[in-house]
């Protein structure tokens, strides 16, 4: 398990992510990340920084073990009390593509399973 080299980078983005999470209840949200923030934290080379992070009730529902960037984002989200509270009763997908666009999609979890 490598050290958490992207935690500091994500902490910088938490206030912005918090704002976009709220907005994502109405419609999907996107904003561009600064690639140099991530490159200075650690070089991902060809594997890049792309990932999908899916959560229900604040718990990860997909496998992010292969992505240090996604794991550190999840740690940062869990550490923020407002975001932790927001994630309850919701299904949230956060993804970053090759163009460094972070996308947030939020839905409510149906009580009927």
N, C-alpha and C positions, 0 to 999 in steps of 0.2 A: 504494500500500500504506500503510494507516494505521499509526500507532504502536501498540505493544502495550499498550493501556490496561487490559486485563483481566489481564495477567500477575500483578500484585501481588495482585489479588483471588483468583485461582486458587491462588497460592502458599500463601495462608492455608488453603485447603481441602485441600491435598495430603495432610497426615497423615490426615484423615478419609477421603479417597478411597482412600488406601493400605489402610486398614482394611476399607473396604467392598469393594474389589477382591478381597481374600482371601476374604471372606464370600461373594462372588458366585460362587465355585466351587461352592458348595452350593446356593444359590438366588439368584434375582434380588434385587438390593438397591435401596432407594430412600431418599433423605433430602432434606429441604427445604433449599433454598439461601436465603440472606437477600437479598431483592430489593434492599435499600438498598445492599448491598456493590457490586452491579453498577451501579445507577443513579448512584452517586457516581463510579464509574470512567468512565462514558460513557453518554449517553442514546441508547438504540436506538429510542426512539419507537414508531411503529406496527409496525415490523419485529420488535420484541421480542427476546427472548434465547433463543428456542427453537432447538434444533439436534439433529442426530444425528451422532455421531462413531463411525465403524466402523473397527476396526483388526484386522489379522492380523499376528502376529509383530511387533507394535509399529509397524507402518506403516499409515498411513491408507488405506482402500480406497474411500472415497466422497469426493465433492467438498465440501470445507468452505471453499472460497475466498471464499464469500459471507458467512461468519460469523466476525467478529473474535473473538467469544466462544469459538467452537469451536477456532479456530486457536490462540488463547492457551492454552486448556486443553491442547491437544496439546503445545505448547511446554513447558508446566509438567510434563506427564507425562514427556516425554522427558528433562527435566533431572533427574528424580529417579531415582537409580540402582536403588533397590529396585523401583520401579514398572516401570522399563525391563526389568529382569530378569524380573519377573512376566509381562509382556506377551509374552515369547517363547513360541512353541508354542501360543498361545491366540488365540481370536477374541473380541474385546471390543467391545461396543456401549455407548456412553455417550450418553444423551439427556437433554435438558431440555425439559420441556413448558411450556405457558402458566402452569401453577400453580407454576412454579419448583421442581418436583420433579425431582431428578437421579436417573436410573435407570441401573443398571449390570447388564448381562447378559454373562456370560462362558461360553465353551465352549472345548473343546480342538479344535485343528485336526486333522482326519483326515490321516494320512500317505498315505492312498489318495486321489489326486486324479483 
